[in-house]
Amino acid sequence: MAAPDFPEQLRDLIVASVEDDKAEGTVVLDLKGKSTLADYIVITSGRSARQVDAMAGHLLSKLKQVGLVGLDAEGTPQCDWVLIDAGDVLVHLFRPEVRAFYNLEKMWGVELPPDFAGFGAPAGDFLSV
C-alpha cells in the first residue's frame, strides 16, 4: 500500500478507519489555508475507553501500513481523549462525555453535530471553519 499523496487521501483513510470501528459523531474540520497546524482535524467518539483504545490501535496500524512513521497516540493510558498527529491530519478520539466537556468544535467556530447527545450524529460531516 502506497503512502497517501495528498492530505485528502489521508483524511479519507482516517475517516474510513474510524467508521469501520463504529465511531460516532465524526466531524472533519477543513483548515486548509486557515491554519498552519494541519489541513484537517478529525474529531470522533467511541462509546467506551476500550473502543477508543481499539480505534487508536487500528488507526495507527493502518497509517503505518501506508508508510507514515514516527506515529504515536497520546492519551492511551486512560483513553478518555486520544490524539494522533498524522501530519496534515490531526485526529481526536473521545469518549462522549469528555468530547462534550472540551467541545473542540466550538474552539474552531463550529458547533457539535446537532444530534450529538453523546451519540447518533451522522458520520463524516465535513465542516469548513
Contacts in CASP RR format, 6 or more apart in sequence:
PFRMAT RR
TARGET T0000
AUTHOR 0000-0000-0000
METHOD contacts of the structure
MODEL  1
MAAPDFPEQLRDLIVASVEDDKAEGTVVLDLKGKSTLADYIVITSGRSAR
QVDAMAGHLLSKLKQVGLVGLDAEGTPQCDWVLIDAGDVLVHLFRPEVRA
FYNLEKMWGVELPPDFAGFGAPAGDFLSV
1 65 0 8 1.000
1 66 0 8 1.000
1 67 0 8 1.000
2 66 0 8 1.000
3 66 0 8 1.000
3 67 0 8 1.000
3 68 0 8 1.000
4 10 0 8 1.000
4 13 0 8 1.000
4 66 0 8 1.000
7 32 0 8 1.000
7 39 0 8 1.000
7 40 0 8 1.000
7 88 0 8 1.000
7 89 0 8 1.000
10 40 0 8 1.000
10 86 0 8 1.000
10 87 0 8 1.000
10 88 0 8 1.000
10 89 0 8 1.000
11 28 0 8 1.000
11 39 0 8 1.000
11 40 0 8 1.000
11 42 0 8 1.000
11 88 0 8 1.000
11 89 0 8 1.000
13 62 0 8 1.000
13 63 0 8 1.000
13 66 0 8 1.000
14 42 0 8 1.000
14 59 0 8 1.000
14 63 0 8 1.000
14 86 0 8 1.000
14 89 0 8 1.000
14 91 0 8 1.000
15 26 0 8 1.000
15 28 0 8 1.000
15 42 0 8 1.000
15 123 0 8 1.000
15 124 0 8 1.000
17 55 0 8 1.000
17 58 0 8 1.000
17 59 0 8 1.000
17 62 0 8 1.000
18 26 0 8 1.000
18 42 0 8 1.000
18 44 0 8 1.000
18 55 0 8 1.000
18 59 0 8 1.000
18 91 0 8 1.000
18 93 0 8 1.000
19 26 0 8 1.000
19 123 0 8 1.000
19 124 0 8 1.000
20 58 0 8 1.000
21 51 0 8 1.000
21 54 0 8 1.000
21 55 0 8 1.000
21 58 0 8 1.000
22 46 0 8 1.000
22 51 0 8 1.000
23 44 0 8 1.000
23 45 0 8 1.000
23 46 0 8 1.000
23 55 0 8 1.000
23 93 0 8 1.000
23 123 0 8 1.000
24 44 0 8 1.000
24 45 0 8 1.000
24 46 0 8 1.000
24 47 0 8 1.000
24 96 0 8 1.000
24 118 0 8 1.000
24 119 0 8 1.000
24 120 0 8 1.000
24 121 0 8 1.000
24 123 0 8 1.000
25 44 0 8 1.000
25 45 0 8 1.000
25 113 0 8 1.000
25 116 0 8 1.000
25 118 0 8 1.000
25 119 0 8 1.000
25 120 0 8 1.000
25 121 0 8 1.000
25 122 0 8 1.000
25 123 0 8 1.000
25 124 0 8 1.000
25 125 0 8 1.000
26 42 0 8 1.000
26 43 0 8 1.000
26 44 0 8 1.000
26 121 0 8 1.000
26 123 0 8 1.000
26 124 0 8 1.000
26 125 0 8 1.000
27 42 0 8 1.000
27 43 0 8 1.000
27 44 0 8 1.000
27 105 0 8 1.000
27 110 0 8 1.000
27 112 0 8 1.000
27 113 0 8 1.000
27 121 0 8 1.000
27 124 0 8 1.000
27 125 0 8 1.000
27 127 0 8 1.000
28 40 0 8 1.000
28 41 0 8 1.000
28 42 0 8 1.000
28 43 0 8 1.000
28 124 0 8 1.000
28 125 0 8 1.000
28 126 0 8 1.000
28 127 0 8 1.000
29 40 0 8 1.000
29 41 0 8 1.000
29 42 0 8 1.000
29 43 0 8 1.000
29 105 0 8 1.000
29 108 0 8 1.000
29 110 0 8 1.000
29 127 0 8 1.000
29 128 0 8 1.000
29 129 0 8 1.000
30 39 0 8 1.000
30 40 0 8 1.000
30 126 0 8 1.000
30 127 0 8 1.000
30 128 0 8 1.000
30 129 0 8 1.000
31 37 0 8 1.000
31 38 0 8 1.000
31 39 0 8 1.000
31 40 0 8 1.000
31 41 0 8 1.000
31 108 0 8 1.000
31 129 0 8 1.000
32 39 0 8 1.000
32 40 0 8 1.000
34 129 0 8 1.000
37 90 0 8 1.000
38 87 0 8 1.000
38 88 0 8 1.000
38 89 0 8 1.000
38 90 0 8 1.000
39 88 0 8 1.000
39 89 0 8 1.000
40 88 0 8 1.000
40 89 0 8 1.000
40 90 0 8 1.000
41 89 0 8 1.000
41 90 0 8 1.000
41 91 0 8 1.000
41 92 0 8 1.000
41 104 0 8 1.000
41 108 0 8 1.000
42 89 0 8 1.000
42 90 0 8 1.000
42 91 0 8 1.000
42 92 0 8 1.000
43 92 0 8 1.000
43 94 0 8 1.000
43 99 0 8 1.000
43 104 0 8 1.000
43 105 0 8 1.000
44 55 0 8 1.000
44 91 0 8 1.000
44 92 0 8 1.000
44 93 0 8 1.000
44 94 0 8 1.000
44 123 0 8 1.000
45 52 0 8 1.000
45 93 0 8 1.000
45 94 0 8 1.000
45 95 0 8 1.000
45 96 0 8 1.000
45 99 0 8 1.000
45 118 0 8 1.000
45 119 0 8 1.000
46 52 0 8 1.000
46 55 0 8 1.000
46 93 0 8 1.000
46 94 0 8 1.000
46 95 0 8 1.000
46 96 0 8 1.000
47 95 0 8 1.000
47 96 0 8 1.000
47 119 0 8 1.000
48 95 0 8 1.000
49 78 0 8 1.000
49 79 0 8 1.000
49 80 0 8 1.000
49 95 0 8 1.000
50 79 0 8 1.000
52 79 0 8 1.000
52 80 0 8 1.000
52 82 0 8 1.000
52 93 0 8 1.000
52 94 0 8 1.000
52 95 0 8 1.000
53 76 0 8 1.000
53 79 0 8 1.000
53 82 0 8 1.000
55 82 0 8 1.000
55 93 0 8 1.000
56 73 0 8 1.000
56 76 0 8 1.000
56 79 0 8 1.000
56 82 0 8 1.000
56 84 0 8 1.000
56 93 0 8 1.000
57 73 0 8 1.000
59 84 0 8 1.000
59 91 0 8 1.000
59 93 0 8 1.000
60 71 0 8 1.000
60 72 0 8 1.000
60 73 0 8 1.000
60 84 0 8 1.000
63 71 0 8 1.000
63 84 0 8 1.000
63 86 0 8 1.000
64 71 0 8 1.000
68 86 0 8 1.000
68 87 0 8 1.000
71 84 0 8 1.000
71 85 0 8 1.000
71 86 0 8 1.000
72 84 0 8 1.000
73 82 0 8 1.000
73 83 0 8 1.000
73 84 0 8 1.000
74 82 0 8 1.000
74 83 0 8 1.000
74 84 0 8 1.000
75 81 0 8 1.000
75 82 0 8 1.000
75 83 0 8 1.000
76 82 0 8 1.000
79 93 0 8 1.000
79 95 0 8 1.000
80 94 0 8 1.000
80 95 0 8 1.000
80 98 0 8 1.000
81 92 0 8 1.000
81 93 0 8 1.000
81 94 0 8 1.000
81 95 0 8 1.000
81 98 0 8 1.000
81 99 0 8 1.000
81 102 0 8 1.000
82 92 0 8 1.000
82 93 0 8 1.000
82 94 0 8 1.000
83 90 0 8 1.000
83 91 0 8 1.000
83 92 0 8 1.000
83 93 0 8 1.000
84 90 0 8 1.000
84 91 0 8 1.000
84 93 0 8 1.000
85 91 0 8 1.000
92 99 0 8 1.000
92 104 0 8 1.000
94 102 0 8 1.000
96 118 0 8 1.000
96 119 0 8 1.000
97 118 0 8 1.000
99 112 0 8 1.000
99 118 0 8 1.000
100 112 0 8 1.000
100 116 0 8 1.000
100 118 0 8 1.000
103 112 0 8 1.000
105 111 0 8 1.000
105 112 0 8 1.000
105 127 0 8 1.000
106 112 0 8 1.000
108 129 0 8 1.000
109 129 0 8 1.000
110 127 0 8 1.000
110 129 0 8 1.000
112 121 0 8 1.000
113 120 0 8 1.000
113 121 0 8 1.000
113 122 0 8 1.000
113 125 0 8 1.000
114 121 0 8 1.000
115 121 0 8 1.000
115 122 0 8 1.000
END
